[in-house]
Amino acid sequence: MSEMIVAMSGTPEGAVLAFALALLSAFAHATFGAINKGGADPYLNRGAINVAYSLMAMPFAFFVFPLPSAAVWQVLAMTYLIHLLYEWLQSTAFHKGDFTLVYPIARGTGPLATAIGAVFIFGERLAPMQWAGIALLSASIWGLAVANLRARRVDIAALPGLRQAIGVALMTGLMIAVYTIVDAYGIRLAENPFSFLAWFFVLGGFGFPFIAIHRWRHMAPERRPQPFDLAVRGFFGALIAFVSFGAVMLATRLDKVGEAAALRETSIIFATAIGVLIFRERIDVTRLALIGLIATGAMLVEFG
């Protein structure tokens, strides 16, 4: 499999596969976000997920794939710290704000910043129509956040907390751009892309879970979720995380980073559906129209 990924990188066939992987990652990431948002506490959810995918990745990292080179280890150390900060920001945003508010703000900030960063880091060049598609996609996602905010009819007393949620969501979006570029650099540097992925997931178990443990200790006993419930959430969340993060990283190995990052943000379409079906959040004509614009932007990125 790794030889096939390497051989297809930069080819028309690789571009098609990257497109499919980015969309698969989009669906998985929306589901992953819902799992992290749902349940008793997003910090504990994230900690349980990280422990689960770290344990599940260990046999592959130690016994199946070759060890990374010294240069790849340096990138892994960097991405470990970046993802730790991103995970804390994302969990804080989910804790402070509604899923259909903070998720679009974060996801709308990422693609444009990633595409600009990819120009300087990887020398990527996108066609003018593709830039228009990224701008339309990001603006439509932000518009969806505004529409969701208006639908809430927030009380004045809730405004300080709302501002905090929006601010943290914006910082989360910037961190999405940073980790996407660094992850893409690492997986391109690795001789075996699955070796990078395996160790990426292993290292994830040694960061955020400590934050979750600290939060667990300071929670009132009656508010603590059952360990079995957390374990189940962690297991299924880990399976989805493998698809969400693994697919998009492979897409950036196969084709342009900016395109993969933009296409992944169609996750907001799936997230909106999850918000309506799972969290019983309402949707109106305005938001349906914005979802259509997001899809249009994604098509311009891919075919522009």
Phi and psi restraints in degrees (value plus and minus 20) as a CYANA .aco file:
   2 SER   PHI     -83.3   -43.3
   2 SER   PSI     -58.4   -18.4
   3 GLU   PHI     -83.8   -43.8
   3 GLU   PSI     -56.1   -16.1
   4 MET   PHI     -86.8   -46.8
   4 MET   PSI     -62.3   -22.3
   5 ILE   PHI     -82.1   -42.1
   5 ILE   PSI     -65.6   -25.6
   6 VAL   PHI     -82.9   -42.9
   6 VAL   PSI     -63.6   -23.6
   7 ALA   PHI     -87.0   -47.0
   7 ALA   PSI     -52.7   -12.7
   8 MET   PHI    -105.7   -65.7
   8 MET   PSI     -29.6    10.4
   9 SER   PHI     -80.4   -40.4
   9 SER   PSI     109.0   149.0
  10 GLY   PHI      59.7    99.7
  10 GLY   PSI     -14.6    25.4
  11 THR   PHI    -122.4   -82.4
  11 THR   PSI     142.4   182.4
  12 PRO   PHI     -78.7   -38.7
  12 PRO   PSI     -57.7   -17.7
  13 GLU   PHI     -84.7   -44.7
  13 GLU   PSI     -59.3   -19.3
  14 GLY   PHI     -83.8   -43.8
  14 GLY   PSI     -55.5   -15.5
  15 ALA   PHI     -84.7   -44.7
  15 ALA   PSI     -60.1   -20.1
  16 VAL   PHI     -84.6   -44.6
  16 VAL   PSI     -64.4   -24.4
  17 LEU   PHI     -85.3   -45.3
  17 LEU   PSI     -58.9   -18.9
  18 ALA   PHI     -82.0   -42.0
  18 ALA   PSI     -59.4   -19.4
  19 PHE   PHI     -80.2   -40.2
  19 PHE   PSI     -67.1   -27.1
  20 ALA   PHI     -85.3   -45.3
  20 ALA   PSI     -60.7   -20.7
  21 LEU   PHI     -85.7   -45.7
  21 LEU   PSI     -59.1   -19.1
  22 ALA   PHI     -84.3   -44.3
  22 ALA   PSI     -61.5   -21.5
  23 LEU   PHI     -88.3   -48.3
  23 LEU   PSI     -58.9   -18.9
  24 LEU   PHI     -81.5   -41.5
  24 LEU   PSI     -62.2   -22.2
  25 SER   PHI     -82.9   -42.9
  25 SER   PSI     -57.4   -17.4
  26 ALA   PHI     -80.7   -40.7
  26 ALA   PSI     -68.1   -28.1
  27 PHE   PHI     -83.0   -43.0
  27 PHE   PSI     -64.3   -24.3
  28 ALA   PHI     -85.6   -45.6
  28 ALA   PSI     -57.5   -17.5
  29 HIS   PHI     -89.9   -49.9
  29 HIS   PSI     -56.0   -16.0
  30 ALA   PHI     -83.2   -43.2
  30 ALA   PSI     -61.1   -21.1
  31 THR   PHI     -85.9   -45.9
  31 THR   PSI     -61.1   -21.1
  32 PHE   PHI     -81.5   -41.5
  32 PHE   PSI     -62.7   -22.7
  33 GLY   PHI     -83.4   -43.4
  33 GLY   PSI     -58.4   -18.4
  34 ALA   PHI     -85.8   -45.8
  34 ALA   PSI     -59.4   -19.4
  35 ILE   PHI     -84.7   -44.7
  35 ILE   PSI     -60.5   -20.5
  36 ASN   PHI     -88.9   -48.9
  36 ASN   PSI     -57.1   -17.1
  37 LYS   PHI     -93.7   -53.7
  37 LYS   PSI     -59.5   -19.5
  38 GLY   PHI     -92.7   -52.7
  38 GLY   PSI     157.0   197.0
  39 GLY   PHI      64.8   104.8
  39 GLY   PSI    -185.5  -145.5
  40 ALA   PHI     -95.3   -55.3
  40 ALA   PSI     -59.1   -19.1
  41 ASP   PHI    -179.1  -139.1
  41 ASP   PSI     107.4   147.4
  42 PRO   PHI     -85.4   -45.4
  42 PRO   PSI     -48.9    -8.9
  43 TYR   PHI     -87.6   -47.6
  43 TYR   PSI     -65.1   -25.1
  44 LEU   PHI     -87.9   -47.9
  44 LEU   PSI     -58.0   -18.0
  45 ASN   PHI     -78.9   -38.9
  45 ASN   PSI     -67.7   -27.7
  46 ARG   PHI     -84.4   -44.4
  46 ARG   PSI     -60.7   -20.7
  47 GLY   PHI     -81.4   -41.4
  47 GLY   PSI     -63.0   -23.0
  48 ALA   PHI     -84.6   -44.6
  48 ALA   PSI     -60.3   -20.3
  49 ILE   PHI     -83.5   -43.5
  49 ILE   PSI     -64.5   -24.5
  50 ASN   PHI     -84.9   -44.9
  50 ASN   PSI     -61.0   -21.0
  51 VAL   PHI     -81.4   -41.4
  51 VAL   PSI     -63.6   -23.6
  52 ALA   PHI     -84.1   -44.1
  52 ALA   PSI     -68.1   -28.1
  53 TYR   PHI     -94.1   -54.1
  53 TYR   PSI     -43.1    -3.1
  54 SER   PHI     -87.9   -47.9
  54 SER   PSI     -67.3   -27.3
  55 LEU   PHI     -83.7   -43.7
  55 LEU   PSI     -58.2   -18.2
  56 MET   PHI     -91.6   -51.6
  56 MET   PSI     -47.8    -7.8
  57 ALA   PHI    -105.8   -65.8
  57 ALA   PSI     -40.8    -0.8
  58 MET   PHI     -76.0   -36.0
  58 MET   PSI     -68.2   -28.2
  59 PRO   PHI     -78.5   -38.5
  59 PRO   PSI     -56.3   -16.3
  60 PHE   PHI     -91.5   -51.5
  60 PHE   PSI     -59.0   -19.0
  61 ALA   PHI     -87.4   -47.4
  61 ALA   PSI     -59.2   -19.2
  62 PHE   PHI    -106.2   -66.2
  62 PHE   PSI     -53.4   -13.4
  63 PHE   PHI    -141.1  -101.1
  63 PHE   PSI     -32.5     7.5
  64 VAL   PHI    -128.6   -88.6
  64 VAL   PSI     -70.7   -30.7
  65 PHE   PHI    -120.5   -80.5
  65 PHE   PSI     133.5   173.5
  66 PRO   PHI     -89.0   -49.0
  66 PRO   PSI     136.0   176.0
  67 LEU   PHI     -87.9   -47.9
  67 LEU   PSI     124.9   164.9
  68 PRO   PHI     -86.3   -46.3
  68 PRO   PSI     138.3   178.3
  69 SER   PHI     -95.3   -55.3
  69 SER   PSI     150.0   190.0
  70 ALA   PHI     -80.2   -40.2
  70 ALA   PSI     -59.5   -19.5
  71 ALA   PHI     -84.8   -44.8
  71 ALA   PSI     -59.3   -19.3
  72 VAL   PHI     -88.9   -48.9
  72 VAL   PSI     -56.1   -16.1
  73 TRP   PHI     -79.8   -39.8
  73 TRP   PSI     -57.2   -17.2
  74 GLN   PHI     -84.0   -44.0
  74 GLN   PSI     -61.6   -21.6
  75 VAL   PHI     -87.6   -47.6
  75 VAL   PSI     -58.8   -18.8
  76 LEU   PHI     -81.2   -41.2
  76 LEU   PSI     -59.7   -19.7
  77 ALA   PHI     -83.4   -43.4
  77 ALA   PSI     -59.9   -19.9
  78 MET   PHI     -87.4   -47.4
  78 MET   PSI     -65.5   -25.5
  79 THR   PHI     -89.1   -49.1
  79 THR   PSI     -48.4    -8.4
  80 TYR   PHI     -79.7   -39.7
  80 TYR   PSI     -67.7   -27.7
  81 LEU   PHI     -88.6   -48.6
  81 LEU   PSI     -59.8   -19.8
  82 ILE   PHI     -84.8   -44.8
  82 ILE   PSI     -65.3   -25.3
  83 HIS   PHI     -88.1   -48.1
  83 HIS   PSI     -51.7   -11.7
  84 LEU   PHI     -82.2   -42.2
  84 LEU   PSI     -64.4   -24.4
  85 LEU   PHI     -86.6   -46.6
  85 LEU   PSI     -61.9   -21.9
  86 TYR   PHI     -81.0   -41.0
  86 TYR   PSI     -64.9   -24.9
  87 GLU   PHI     -83.8   -43.8
  87 GLU   PSI     -58.2   -18.2
  88 TRP   PHI     -86.9   -46.9
  88 TRP   PSI     -63.2   -23.2
  89 LEU   PHI     -84.1   -44.1
  89 LEU   PSI     -63.2   -23.2
  90 GLN   PHI     -83.8   -43.8
  90 GLN   PSI     -65.2   -25.2
  91 SER   PHI     -84.3   -44.3
  91 SER   PSI     -57.8   -17.8
  92 THR   PHI     -85.0   -45.0
  92 THR   PSI     -61.2   -21.2
  93 ALA   PHI     -83.0   -43.0
  93 ALA   PSI     -63.6   -23.6
  94 PHE   PHI     -85.0   -45.0
  94 PHE   PSI     -52.8   -12.8
  95 HIS   PHI     -91.5   -51.5
  95 HIS   PSI     -54.2   -14.2
  96 LYS   PHI    -111.7   -71.7
  96 LYS   PSI     -46.1    -6.1
  97 GLY   PHI    -154.8  -114.8
  97 GLY   PSI     147.1   187.1
  98 ASP   PHI     -86.5   -46.5
  98 ASP   PSI     129.7   169.7
  99 PHE   PHI     -77.0   -37.0
  99 PHE   PSI     -64.5   -24.5
 100 THR   PHI     -99.6   -59.6
 100 THR   PSI     -19.3    20.7
 101 LEU   PHI    -120.8   -80.8
 101 LEU   PSI     -77.1   -37.1
 102 VAL   PHI     -93.9   -53.9
 102 VAL   PSI     -52.9   -12.9
 103 TYR   PHI     -83.3   -43.3
 103 TYR   PSI     -67.9   -27.9
 104 PRO   PHI     -85.7   -45.7
 104 PRO   PSI     -54.7   -14.7
 105 ILE   PHI     -82.9   -42.9
 105 ILE   PSI     -65.7   -25.7
 106 ALA   PHI     -85.7   -45.7
 106 ALA   PSI     -65.9   -25.9
 107 ARG   PHI     -91.6   -51.6
 107 ARG   PSI     -49.3    -9.3
 108 GLY   PHI     -93.9   -53.9
 108 GLY   PSI     -45.2    -5.2
 109 THR   PHI     -97.7   -57.7
 109 THR   PSI     -51.6   -11.6
 110 GLY   PHI     -85.8   -45.8
 110 GLY   PSI     -68.8   -28.8
 111 PRO   PHI     -84.5   -44.5
 111 PRO   PSI     -62.5   -22.5
 112 LEU   PHI     -86.0   -46.0
 112 LEU   PSI     -63.6   -23.6
 113 ALA   PHI     -84.7   -44.7
 113 ALA   PSI     -58.1   -18.1
 114 THR   PHI     -85.8   -45.8
 114 THR   PSI     -64.5   -24.5
 115 ALA   PHI     -82.1   -42.1
 115 ALA   PSI     -60.4   -20.4
 116 ILE   PHI     -86.2   -46.2
 116 ILE   PSI     -63.7   -23.7
 117 GLY   PHI     -82.4   -42.4
 117 GLY   PSI     -57.6   -17.6
 118 ALA   PHI     -85.8   -45.8
 118 ALA   PSI     -47.4    -7.4
 119 VAL   PHI     -83.0   -43.0
 119 VAL   PSI     -63.0   -23.0
 120 PHE   PHI    -103.2   -63.2
 120 PHE   PSI     -55.0   -15.0
 121 ILE   PHI    -103.6   -63.6
 121 ILE   PSI     -65.0   -25.0
 122 PHE   PHI    -129.1   -89.1
 122 PHE   PSI     -23.8    16.2
 123 GLY   PHI      47.5    87.5
 123 GLY   PSI       7.2    47.2
 124 GLU   PHI     -92.5   -52.5
 124 GLU   PSI     128.1   168.1
 125 ARG   PHI    -147.4  -107.4
 125 ARG   PSI     103.3   143.3
 126 LEU   PHI    -127.1   -87.1
 126 LEU   PSI     128.7   168.7
 127 ALA   PHI     -90.0   -50.0
 127 ALA   PSI     134.2   174.2
 128 PRO   PHI     -73.3   -33.3
 128 PRO   PSI     -58.0   -18.0
 129 MET   PHI     -86.4   -46.4
 129 MET   PSI     -52.4   -12.4
 130 GLN   PHI     -89.3   -49.3
 130 GLN   PSI     -60.1   -20.1
 131 TRP   PHI     -82.0   -42.0
 131 TRP   PSI     -60.1   -20.1
 132 ALA   PHI     -81.9   -41.9
 132 ALA   PSI     -59.6   -19.6
 133 GLY   PHI     -84.0   -44.0
 133 GLY   PSI     -62.3   -22.3
 134 ILE   PHI     -83.8   -43.8
 134 ILE   PSI     -63.0   -23.0
 135 ALA   PHI     -83.1   -43.1
 135 ALA   PSI     -62.9   -22.9
 136 LEU   PHI     -84.2   -44.2
 136 LEU   PSI     -62.7   -22.7
 137 LEU   PHI     -81.8   -41.8
 137 LEU   PSI     -68.8   -28.8
 138 SER   PHI     -84.5   -44.5
 138 SER   PSI     -65.5   -25.5
 139 ALA   PHI     -83.2   -43.2
 139 ALA   PSI     -58.5   -18.5
 140 SER   PHI     -88.1   -48.1
 140 SER   PSI     -57.3   -17.3
 141 ILE   PHI     -86.0   -46.0
 141 ILE   PSI     -64.0   -24.0
 142 TRP   PHI     -81.8   -41.8
 142 TRP   PSI     -59.8   -19.8
 143 GLY   PHI     -80.8   -40.8
 143 GLY   PSI     -55.4   -15.4
 144 LEU   PHI     -84.4   -44.4
 144 LEU   PSI     -58.8   -18.8
 145 ALA   PHI     -83.6   -43.6
 145 ALA   PSI     -61.8   -21.8
 146 VAL   PHI     -83.4   -43.4
 146 VAL   PSI     -64.0   -24.0
 147 ALA   PHI     -82.0   -42.0
 147 ALA   PSI     -61.4   -21.4
 148 ASN   PHI     -84.5   -44.5
 148 ASN   PSI     -56.8   -16.8
 149 LEU   PHI     -87.1   -47.1
 149 LEU   PSI     -63.2   -23.2
 150 ARG   PHI     -83.4   -43.4
 150 ARG   PSI     -55.3   -15.3
 151 ALA   PHI     -87.2   -47.2
 151 ALA   PSI     -41.7    -1.7
 152 ARG   PHI     -96.5   -56.5
 152 ARG   PSI     -47.7    -7.7
 153 ARG   PHI      33.9    73.9
 153 ARG   PSI      45.6    85.6
 154 VAL   PHI     -91.3   -51.3
 154 VAL   PSI     118.1   158.1
 155 ASP   PHI     -92.9   -52.9
 155 ASP   PSI     132.8   172.8
 156 ILE   PHI     -79.5   -39.5
 156 ILE   PSI     -56.1   -16.1
 157 ALA   PHI     -83.0   -43.0
 157 ALA   PSI     -43.8    -3.8
 158 ALA   PHI    -111.4   -71.4
 158 ALA   PSI     -23.3    16.7
 159 LEU   PHI     -81.7   -41.7
 159 LEU   PSI     -62.6   -22.6
 160 PRO   PHI     -78.3   -38.3
 160 PRO   PSI     -64.5   -24.5
 161 GLY   PHI     -85.7   -45.7
 161 GLY   PSI     -54.7   -14.7
 162 LEU   PHI     -85.9   -45.9
 162 LEU   PSI     -62.9   -22.9
 163 ARG   PHI     -81.9   -41.9
 163 ARG   PSI     -60.0   -20.0
 164 GLN   PHI     -82.2   -42.2
 164 GLN   PSI     -64.4   -24.4
 165 ALA   PHI     -81.1   -41.1
 165 ALA   PSI     -63.2   -23.2
 166 ILE   PHI     -86.2   -46.2
 166 ILE   PSI     -62.4   -22.4
 167 GLY   PHI     -82.1   -42.1
 167 GLY   PSI     -63.7   -23.7
 168 VAL   PHI     -87.1   -47.1
 168 VAL   PSI     -56.8   -16.8
 169 ALA   PHI     -84.2   -44.2
 169 ALA   PSI     -58.9   -18.9
 170 LEU   PHI     -84.1   -44.1
 170 LEU   PSI     -63.2   -23.2
 171 MET   PHI     -84.5   -44.5
 171 MET   PSI     -55.9   -15.9
 172 THR   PHI     -81.1   -41.1
 172 THR   PSI     -61.4   -21.4
 173 GLY   PHI     -82.3   -42.3
 173 GLY   PSI     -60.3   -20.3
 174 LEU   PHI     -85.2   -45.2
 174 LEU   PSI     -57.5   -17.5
 175 MET   PHI     -89.3   -49.3
 175 MET   PSI     -49.3    -9.3
 176 ILE   PHI     -80.3   -40.3
 176 ILE   PSI     -63.8   -23.8
 177 ALA   PHI     -82.8   -42.8
 177 ALA   PSI     -63.1   -23.1
 178 VAL   PHI     -84.5   -44.5
 178 VAL   PSI     -68.3   -28.3
 179 TYR   PHI     -89.7   -49.7
 179 TYR   PSI     -51.7   -11.7
 180 THR   PHI     -82.4   -42.4
 180 THR   PSI     -63.5   -23.5
 181 ILE   PHI     -88.5   -48.5
 181 ILE   PSI     -65.0   -25.0
 182 VAL   PHI     -86.8   -46.8
 182 VAL   PSI     -62.6   -22.6
 183 ASP   PHI     -81.3   -41.3
 183 ASP   PSI     -62.0   -22.0
 184 ALA   PHI     -83.2   -43.2
 184 ALA   PSI     -59.7   -19.7
 185 TYR   PHI     -82.6   -42.6
 185 TYR   PSI     -63.4   -23.4
 186 GLY   PHI     -87.3   -47.3
 186 GLY   PSI     -64.0   -24.0
 187 ILE   PHI     -92.4   -52.4
 187 ILE   PSI     -44.9    -4.9
 188 ARG   PHI     -97.1   -57.1
 188 ARG   PSI     -51.1   -11.1
 189 LEU   PHI     -93.5   -53.5
 189 LEU   PSI     -52.2   -12.2
 190 ALA   PHI     -90.3   -50.3
 190 ALA   PSI     116.4   156.4
 191 GLU   PHI     -86.6   -46.6
 191 GLU   PSI     -58.4   -18.4
 192 ASN   PHI    -134.4   -94.4
 192 ASN   PSI      88.6   128.6
 193 PRO   PHI     -81.0   -41.0
 193 PRO   PSI     -49.4    -9.4
 194 PHE   PHI     -94.4   -54.4
 194 PHE   PSI     -43.5    -3.5
 195 SER   PHI     -85.8   -45.8
 195 SER   PSI     -63.4   -23.4
 196 PHE   PHI     -81.3   -41.3
 196 PHE   PSI     -65.3   -25.3
 197 LEU   PHI     -82.3   -42.3
 197 LEU   PSI     -63.9   -23.9
 198 ALA   PHI     -80.2   -40.2
 198 ALA   PSI     -66.7   -26.7
 199 TRP   PHI     -93.5   -53.5
 199 TRP   PSI     -48.6    -8.6
 200 PHE   PHI     -78.5   -38.5
 200 PHE   PSI     -65.6   -25.6
 201 PHE   PHI     -93.0   -53.0
 201 PHE   PSI     -56.4   -16.4
 202 VAL   PHI     -80.8   -40.8
 202 VAL   PSI     -67.6   -27.6
 203 LEU   PHI     -85.7   -45.7
 203 LEU   PSI     -46.3    -6.3
 204 GLY   PHI     -82.4   -42.4
 204 GLY   PSI     -41.7    -1.7
 205 GLY   PHI     -98.9   -58.9
 205 GLY   PSI     -24.7    15.3
 206 PHE   PHI    -133.6   -93.6
 206 PHE   PSI       1.2    41.2
 207 GLY   PHI    -145.2  -105.2
 207 GLY   PSI    -104.9   -64.9
 208 PHE   PHI     -82.7   -42.7
 208 PHE   PSI     -51.2   -11.2
 209 PRO   PHI     -74.5   -34.5
 209 PRO   PSI     -50.7   -10.7
 210 PHE   PHI     -88.6   -48.6
 210 PHE   PSI     -55.5   -15.5
 211 ILE   PHI     -84.7   -44.7
 211 ILE   PSI     -61.6   -21.6
 212 ALA   PHI     -83.7   -43.7
 212 ALA   PSI     -61.6   -21.6
 213 ILE   PHI     -82.5   -42.5
 213 ILE   PSI     -62.9   -22.9
 214 HIS   PHI     -79.5   -39.5
 214 HIS   PSI     -62.7   -22.7
 215 ARG   PHI     -87.2   -47.2
 215 ARG   PSI     -59.8   -19.8
 216 TRP   PHI     -78.0   -38.0
 216 TRP   PSI     -64.3   -24.3
 217 ARG   PHI     -85.2   -45.2
 217 ARG   PSI     -47.7    -7.7
 218 HIS   PHI    -119.2   -79.2
 218 HIS   PSI     -12.8    27.2
 219 MET   PHI    -109.2   -69.2
 219 MET   PSI     128.9   168.9
 220 ALA   PHI     -84.8   -44.8
 220 ALA   PSI     120.6   160.6
 221 PRO   PHI     -73.3   -33.3
 221 PRO   PSI     -56.5   -16.5
 222 GLU   PHI     -92.4   -52.4
 222 GLU   PSI     -37.1     2.9
 223 ARG   PHI    -112.5   -72.5
 223 ARG   PSI     -31.9     8.1
 224 ARG   PHI     -92.2   -52.2
 224 ARG   PSI     111.2   151.2
 225 PRO   PHI     -91.6   -51.6
 225 PRO   PSI     139.6   179.6
 226 GLN   PHI     -87.2   -47.2
 226 GLN   PSI     117.0   157.0
 227 PRO   PHI     -75.6   -35.6
 227 PRO   PSI     -56.3   -16.3
 228 PHE   PHI     -84.7   -44.7
 228 PHE   PSI     -61.5   -21.5
 229 ASP   PHI     -82.5   -42.5
 229 ASP   PSI     -60.9   -20.9
 230 LEU   PHI     -85.6   -45.6
 230 LEU   PSI     -59.8   -19.8
 231 ALA   PHI     -83.8   -43.8
 231 ALA   PSI     -62.4   -22.4
 232 VAL   PHI     -84.2   -44.2
 232 VAL   PSI     -65.2   -25.2
 233 ARG   PHI     -82.1   -42.1
 233 ARG   PSI     -60.3   -20.3
 234 GLY   PHI     -84.5   -44.5
 234 GLY   PSI     -60.3   -20.3
 235 PHE   PHI     -84.1   -44.1
 235 PHE   PSI     -71.6   -31.6
 236 PHE   PHI     -89.3   -49.3
 236 PHE   PSI     -55.1   -15.1
 237 GLY   PHI     -83.8   -43.8
 237 GLY   PSI     -56.4   -16.4
 238 ALA   PHI     -85.5   -45.5
 238 ALA   PSI     -62.9   -22.9
 239 LEU   PHI     -79.2   -39.2
 239 LEU   PSI     -62.3   -22.3
 240 ILE   PHI     -91.0   -51.0
 240 ILE   PSI     -55.8   -15.8
 241 ALA   PHI     -82.9   -42.9
 241 ALA   PSI     -57.5   -17.5
 242 PHE   PHI     -77.4   -37.4
 242 PHE   PSI     -61.4   -21.4
 243 VAL   PHI     -94.0   -54.0
 243 VAL   PSI     -65.1   -25.1
 244 SER   PHI     -81.3   -41.3
 244 SER   PSI     -74.0   -34.0
 245 PHE   PHI    -102.9   -62.9
 245 PHE   PSI     -58.2   -18.2
 246 GLY   PHI     -85.1   -45.1
 246 GLY   PSI     -63.2   -23.2
 247 ALA   PHI     -85.4   -45.4
 247 ALA   PSI     -63.1   -23.1
 248 VAL   PHI     -90.9   -50.9
 248 VAL   PSI     -54.0   -14.0
 249 MET   PHI     -85.6   -45.6
 249 MET   PSI     -61.7   -21.7
 250 LEU   PHI     -84.1   -44.1
 250 LEU   PSI     -55.9   -15.9
 251 ALA   PHI     -83.0   -43.0
 251 ALA   PSI     -58.5   -18.5
 252 THR   PHI     -92.4   -52.4
 252 THR   PSI     -42.0    -2.0
 253 ARG   PHI     -94.9   -54.9
 253 ARG   PSI     -55.8   -15.8
 254 LEU   PHI    -101.0   -61.0
 254 LEU   PSI     -54.3   -14.3
 255 ASP   PHI    -166.9  -126.9
 255 ASP   PSI    -184.3  -144.3
 256 LYS   PHI     -87.4   -47.4
 256 LYS   PSI     120.1   160.1
 257 VAL   PHI     -87.1   -47.1
 257 VAL   PSI     -63.8   -23.8
 258 GLY   PHI     -80.7   -40.7
 258 GLY   PSI     -60.5   -20.5
 259 GLU   PHI     -86.1   -46.1
 259 GLU   PSI     -66.8   -26.8
 260 ALA   PHI     -81.5   -41.5
 260 ALA   PSI     -61.9   -21.9
 261 ALA   PHI     -83.6   -43.6
 261 ALA   PSI     -61.3   -21.3
 262 ALA   PHI     -87.7   -47.7
 262 ALA   PSI     -64.2   -24.2
 263 LEU   PHI     -84.9   -44.9
 263 LEU   PSI     -53.2   -13.2
 264 ARG   PHI     -83.9   -43.9
 264 ARG   PSI     -46.6    -6.6
 265 GLU   PHI     -95.8   -55.8
 265 GLU   PSI     -22.0    18.0
 266 THR   PHI     -85.7   -45.7
 266 THR   PSI     -24.0    16.0
 267 SER   PHI     -76.2   -36.2
 267 SER   PSI     -45.8    -5.8
 268 ILE   PHI     -84.0   -44.0
 268 ILE   PSI     -49.4    -9.4
 269 ILE   PHI     -84.8   -44.8
 269 ILE   PSI     -66.5   -26.5
 270 PHE   PHI     -87.3   -47.3
 270 PHE   PSI     -57.0   -17.0
 271 ALA   PHI     -84.9   -44.9
 271 ALA   PSI     -57.9   -17.9
 272 THR   PHI     -82.9   -42.9
 272 THR   PSI     -63.4   -23.4
 273 ALA   PHI     -81.2   -41.2
 273 ALA   PSI     -60.7   -20.7
 274 ILE   PHI     -85.1   -45.1
 274 ILE   PSI     -62.4   -22.4
 275 GLY   PHI     -79.4   -39.4
 275 GLY   PSI     -58.3   -18.3
 276 VAL   PHI     -94.9   -54.9
 276 VAL   PSI     -66.1   -26.1
 277 LEU   PHI     -99.6   -59.6
 277 LEU   PSI     -57.6   -17.6
 278 ILE   PHI    -115.9   -75.9
 278 ILE   PSI     -68.6   -28.6
 279 PHE   PHI    -113.2   -73.2
 279 PHE   PSI     -16.0    24.0
 280 ARG   PHI      38.2    78.2
 280 ARG   PSI      16.3    56.3
 281 GLU   PHI    -109.5   -69.5
 281 GLU   PSI     121.8   161.8
 282 ARG   PHI     -99.6   -59.6
 282 ARG   PSI     136.5   176.5
 283 ILE   PHI    -157.4  -117.4
 283 ILE   PSI     121.7   161.7
 284 ASP   PHI    -142.5  -102.5
 284 ASP   PSI    -193.8  -153.8
 285 VAL   PHI     -83.9   -43.9
 285 VAL   PSI     -58.7   -18.7
 286 THR   PHI     -79.0   -39.0
 286 THR   PSI     -66.4   -26.4
 287 ARG   PHI     -90.9   -50.9
 287 ARG   PSI     -53.3   -13.3
 288 LEU   PHI     -83.8   -43.8
 288 LEU   PSI     -59.6   -19.6
 289 ALA   PHI     -84.8   -44.8
 289 ALA   PSI     -60.1   -20.1
 290 LEU   PHI     -84.6   -44.6
 290 LEU   PSI     -57.9   -17.9
 291 ILE   PHI     -81.9   -41.9
 291 ILE   PSI     -58.9   -18.9
 292 GLY   PHI     -82.7   -42.7
 292 GLY   PSI     -58.6   -18.6
 293 LEU   PHI     -87.6   -47.6
 293 LEU   PSI     -56.7   -16.7
 294 ILE   PHI     -81.4   -41.4
 294 ILE   PSI     -64.5   -24.5
 295 ALA   PHI     -83.3   -43.3
 295 ALA   PSI     -58.7   -18.7
 296 THR   PHI     -83.2   -43.2
 296 THR   PSI     -64.1   -24.1
 297 GLY   PHI     -79.9   -39.9
 297 GLY   PSI     -60.6   -20.6
 298 ALA   PHI     -84.6   -44.6
 298 ALA   PSI     -58.8   -18.8
 299 MET   PHI     -86.6   -46.6
 299 MET   PSI     -56.5   -16.5
 300 LEU   PHI     -85.8   -45.8
 300 LEU   PSI     -57.5   -17.5
 301 VAL   PHI     -82.9   -42.9
 301 VAL   PSI     -62.3   -22.3
 302 GLU   PHI     -97.9   -57.9
 302 GLU   PSI     -60.6   -20.6
 303 PHE   PHI    -132.2   -92.2
 303 PHE   PSI     -18.7    21.3
